[in-house]
């Protein structure tokens, strides 16, 4: 899987690149600014870009702006994983609002857990989603009084949160030490309780869950 | 006419002085310190008057068989002036009229001496008998200030003094007592002539001259009255009438009655009339001076109404000084205009050059105290205004400096936040990452031997966990200093973010139509943050509503809860009062309603362009 990496900190960028390579990913380009990122994407058309939100010149949301432009130009063909120094639900929601396919939004600290980062990059690169757990927990808290949500068992809530993060059944099962079958049936129950009409097995279930969470 | 014989006449109408030879004495006017002068002077005058009158009346009755009422009238005629002088001295010690009144009254008694039976003493009275005219004229001309306003007044007075000097000298040197008749002062030791021709000529001329001179005095007073207006005229009116009456009386008694021998009034009655006129004249003068005192009192009252607004200052001065045409010119006008006739210009000097120029009725100059009161009032006003202006400038400066400080602090907070996110946090992550990579390389290097360094693995993982913790703390710290979302996405997004992070159940209704300035937004954000923290800590609320509304020129944010209420602002924590200062610096405001019955409502208003 071909990756372009954008971060203005050279050392950190090199470290992440090496980490991704160790994980078996192919880092085909590195960029220090949003403009460089767009050039690299144009030149290499990677499967996924990993981009820091805060980049020169203003260190505010240049990464998000670049991500939006890449999405406009290449659609979901180029997956986008945004790394942020801090998590803002608003940024995540804006990013995923259109379609969560091939979009990820993670706290930058995730690079310290190489296995999670690698998984997220792969997921996003193959059209899936990756949403930071802290964003999911904020979204869940927003709807804590919802009747559907309160009817879930704690276990079902955990499953829902992991589904919202964009994880596959296998990943959910591995994280919660459950069998995939158990996870599948849990997801079916959750969708019933929340009144989500989508097929819980379908690829677009993340979108359904996120749409519901945003109320 | 025992005293002066048939020829000479008594200048003043001590009508029966020839029959009565009272032994008058000037009433002493003790000078005492201002602190005690009031009552001491009054008591001394009363005692002296009582004793003096007792001796005087008794002597008159014993020696001359004169009835007590004539003695009383003579005494009153002198004492009213002395008394008026004392009154002026008491009320208006700065006014110089008092000594003229006293001198006029005292010199009246000189004439009384002419009637006593002792040669030399009687001679003194005989010679100086007319000098009270001088002081009367001086008084009329110098009223009300006690100073002679014009050079011609000095000339007039000098003429009167000259005439009186001539008369005195003539009496002293040329008077030859008629043989075997006349007064007991028949022995004129000073005379150098044998016959009374020159004396008689001088005595015949004097009444005409003194009458003309007094007519001039009256004319002068009339002119001055005509040029006055308002207060000045009112003050002069009684004096004018009285001086005219006195002049008429002099003319009548000196010329008409004695020289033309055309008498319509008996001399006893005339004397009563003279004494009455003198009493009224003295009274008029005192009242006139009291009037200026009242003007000053009005001035003092006006001071409290004075303010720097030129129109109101002018109005207050006009009303206090009763001069409707008074004008106040600002000090900036370099050239002091030359006043129209009857008007005067007074320049009010301040510590640093002229403050203002007053164009006013010339009559006001007649009381220098009044003008100095006005000057003091205007100084006070301009000083007041200057102090007020300085205070306002300092307040403005303080407000500006507070804005600068808050703005600088905000900018600094943003810079620190950025440094923490993009510097410290990045470096910590980077270090942790490098550790991880180092571990991975070490594992690769050691793999050929199939051994894993568990100790190294543990150490590196622990270090990475620690670093991850540090990253989290730095993130929280940065957020507390300045939320990045505020810069990234504005106040509304930042408020939503606050709600997201709060443990409270918050209903929101947010519509920040126009983004406030960075400083205002940040102040509003931290205010809401503080309020939500307080609710979480103290309110025990089940329902919290956060509402934000963009209004024209302002954003209004309300945080309402259904908690216990009764939160005094002090209990709301120093955080919120600190917020109040921050809000005030950006032109916003904070109000807290927290009735004891329950519920708290915090309202934050910040301006926006």
Interface residues (C-beta under 8 A of the other chain):
Chain A: X8 X9 X11 X12 X15 X16 X18 X19 X22 X54 X59 X60 X61 X85 X86 X88 X89 X90 X91 X108 X109 X111 X112 X114 X138 X141 X142 X144 X145
Chain B: X418 X421 X422 X425 X426 X429 X430 X432 X433 X434 X436 X437 X440 X464 X467 X468 X471 X472 X475 X478 X479 X484 X485 X487 X488 X489 X493 X496 X497 X500 X501 X505
